[in-house]
Amino acid sequence: MLTPVSRHHRKARLIVLAALLQIGFCNPSWSADNPFPESSTAYTKLQELKERASELSSKAMGLLGINYKRGGNTPENGLDCSGFVRYVFKDVIAAELPRTSAEISKVGEKIEQKDLQPGDLVFYNTLKRGFSHVGIYLGDNKFIHSPSAGGQVRIESMDIAYWKKRFNGARRIEDDGKNDTDKK
């Protein structure tokens, strides 16, 4: 015979299971990597974001070792931080970004550090002024950038004290052709 406590737990479990089934949590097409049914718009958007992030990351990593050059905007002549970001985004999603990291910091959608996704831009204060440096987030708290004179395009950890202390913010650039400035 069931005790009042066990009946209560059984009823609670059934309610939770019913709720999960209703929202599609137990749908066979659901997984931790894909919480959306394959036929949904959200699933399509998720796939597009994954593909875009992969392309941006691949293009950026293909530039590892390119020399830093102040004002540089081509791999052949060297790249500064904003030249690097502009080159990658123009090649992959045809985005025409502004020339400086400070100007780029006003484009796209502002996002919180906890919401970073591969392909997002990360900004740092490296010259005693906000948004003086930019890189591309790769995931796993790592970003790729063109650091400074004498350096080369490389991957860094955002967990290093230097970068943690100088983090200014992050932006997400949409590839819908509308790189709105100061989008909230």
RAUR-V132821 format. One record per residue. N is the residue number from 1. RES is the residue in one letter. D_FIRST is the distance of its C-alpha to the first C-alpha in Angstrom with 2 decimals. Layout:
n=N res=RES d_first=D_FIRST
n=N res=RES d_first=D_FIRST
This chain:
n=1 res=M d_first=0.00
n=2 res=L d_first=3.82
n=3 res=T d_first=6.52
n=4 res=P d_first=9.71
n=5 res=V d_first=11.57
n=6 res=S d_first=9.75
n=7 res=R d_first=9.84
n=8 res=H d_first=13.42
n=9 res=H d_first=14.32
n=10 res=R d_first=13.18
n=11 res=K d_first=15.26
n=12 res=A d_first=18.06
n=13 res=R d_first=18.27
n=14 res=L d_first=18.57
n=15 res=I d_first=21.24
n=16 res=V d_first=23.14
n=17 res=L d_first=23.10
n=18 res=A d_first=24.35
n=19 res=A d_first=27.03
n=20 res=L d_first=28.15
n=21 res=L d_first=28.49
n=22 res=Q d_first=30.38
n=23 res=I d_first=32.91
n=24 res=G d_first=33.38
n=25 res=F d_first=32.07
n=26 res=C d_first=30.42
n=27 res=N d_first=33.57
n=28 res=P d_first=34.97
n=29 res=S d_first=38.30
n=30 res=W d_first=36.84
n=31 res=S d_first=37.37
n=32 res=A d_first=38.05
n=33 res=D d_first=41.75
n=34 res=N d_first=41.53
n=35 res=P d_first=39.04
n=36 res=F d_first=40.70
n=37 res=P d_first=40.59
n=38 res=E d_first=43.84
n=39 res=S d_first=45.12
n=40 res=S d_first=44.96
n=41 res=T d_first=47.96
n=42 res=A d_first=46.20
n=43 res=Y d_first=45.88
n=44 res=T d_first=49.59
n=45 res=K d_first=50.54
n=46 res=L d_first=48.50
n=47 res=Q d_first=50.30
n=48 res=E d_first=53.65
n=49 res=L d_first=53.03
n=50 res=K d_first=52.11
n=51 res=E d_first=55.25
n=52 res=R d_first=57.44
n=53 res=A d_first=56.18
n=54 res=S d_first=56.82
n=55 res=E d_first=60.32
n=56 res=L d_first=61.20
n=57 res=S d_first=59.98
n=58 res=S d_first=61.84
n=59 res=K d_first=65.04
n=60 res=A d_first=64.87
n=61 res=M d_first=64.23
n=62 res=G d_first=67.11
n=63 res=L d_first=69.31
n=64 res=L d_first=68.33
n=65 res=G d_first=71.54
n=66 res=I d_first=73.66
n=67 res=N d_first=75.97
n=68 res=Y d_first=75.62
n=69 res=K d_first=78.56
n=70 res=R d_first=78.89
n=71 res=G d_first=79.13
n=72 res=G d_first=78.33
n=73 res=N d_first=76.58
n=74 res=T d_first=76.99
n=75 res=P d_first=75.84
n=76 res=E d_first=79.44
n=77 res=N d_first=80.80
n=78 res=G d_first=77.77
n=79 res=L d_first=75.02
n=80 res=D d_first=74.18
n=81 res=C d_first=70.60
n=82 res=S d_first=70.93
n=83 res=G d_first=73.10
n=84 res=F d_first=70.39
n=85 res=V d_first=67.66
n=86 res=R d_first=70.00
n=87 res=Y d_first=71.00
n=88 res=V d_first=67.43
n=89 res=F d_first=66.23
n=90 res=K d_first=69.38
n=91 res=D d_first=69.14
n=92 res=V d_first=65.42
n=93 res=I d_first=64.76
n=94 res=A d_first=68.33
n=95 res=A d_first=67.66
n=96 res=E d_first=70.85
n=97 res=L d_first=69.91
n=98 res=P d_first=72.34
n=99 res=R d_first=74.48
n=100 res=T d_first=73.18
n=101 res=S d_first=69.78
n=102 res=A d_first=70.10
n=103 res=E d_first=70.73
n=104 res=I d_first=67.90
n=105 res=S d_first=65.53
n=106 res=K d_first=65.99
n=107 res=V d_first=65.06
n=108 res=G d_first=61.68
n=109 res=E d_first=58.44
n=110 res=K d_first=57.75
n=111 res=I d_first=54.47
n=112 res=E d_first=52.67
n=113 res=Q d_first=52.81
n=114 res=K d_first=49.02
n=115 res=D d_first=49.33
n=116 res=L d_first=52.05
n=117 res=Q d_first=52.02
n=118 res=P d_first=54.51
n=119 res=G d_first=57.75
n=120 res=D d_first=57.58
n=121 res=L d_first=60.55
n=122 res=V d_first=60.44
n=123 res=F d_first=63.18
n=124 res=Y d_first=64.66
n=125 res=N d_first=67.32
n=126 res=T d_first=69.61
n=127 res=L d_first=72.97
n=128 res=K d_first=72.26
n=129 res=R d_first=71.49
n=130 res=G d_first=68.28
n=131 res=F d_first=67.41
n=132 res=S d_first=70.29
n=133 res=H d_first=68.34
n=134 res=V d_first=65.96
n=135 res=G d_first=63.96
n=136 res=I d_first=61.36
n=137 res=Y d_first=57.75
n=138 res=L d_first=56.49
n=139 res=G d_first=52.88
n=140 res=D d_first=51.35
n=141 res=N d_first=53.44
n=142 res=K d_first=56.68
n=143 res=F d_first=59.62
n=144 res=I d_first=62.92
n=145 res=H d_first=66.21
n=146 res=S d_first=69.93
n=147 res=P d_first=70.31
n=148 res=S d_first=73.90
n=149 res=A d_first=77.46
n=150 res=G d_first=77.65
n=151 res=G d_first=74.05
n=152 res=Q d_first=72.48
n=153 res=V d_first=69.46
n=154 res=R d_first=66.47
n=155 res=I d_first=62.74
n=156 res=E d_first=61.58
n=157 res=S d_first=58.34
n=158 res=M d_first=57.54
n=159 res=D d_first=56.03
n=160 res=I d_first=59.51
n=161 res=A d_first=60.57
n=162 res=Y d_first=63.72
n=163 res=W d_first=61.84
n=164 res=K d_first=58.97
n=165 res=K d_first=61.55
n=166 res=R d_first=63.51
n=167 res=F d_first=60.81
n=168 res=N d_first=61.87
n=169 res=G d_first=59.44
n=170 res=A d_first=58.44
n=171 res=R d_first=59.14
n=172 res=R d_first=57.91
n=173 res=I d_first=60.67
n=174 res=E d_first=59.71
n=175 res=D d_first=61.72
n=176 res=D d_first=62.01
n=177 res=G d_first=65.66
n=178 res=K d_first=65.07
n=179 res=N d_first=65.35
n=180 res=D d_first=65.29
n=181 res=T d_first=66.49
n=182 res=D d_first=64.46
n=183 res=K d_first=61.40
n=184 res=K d_first=58.61
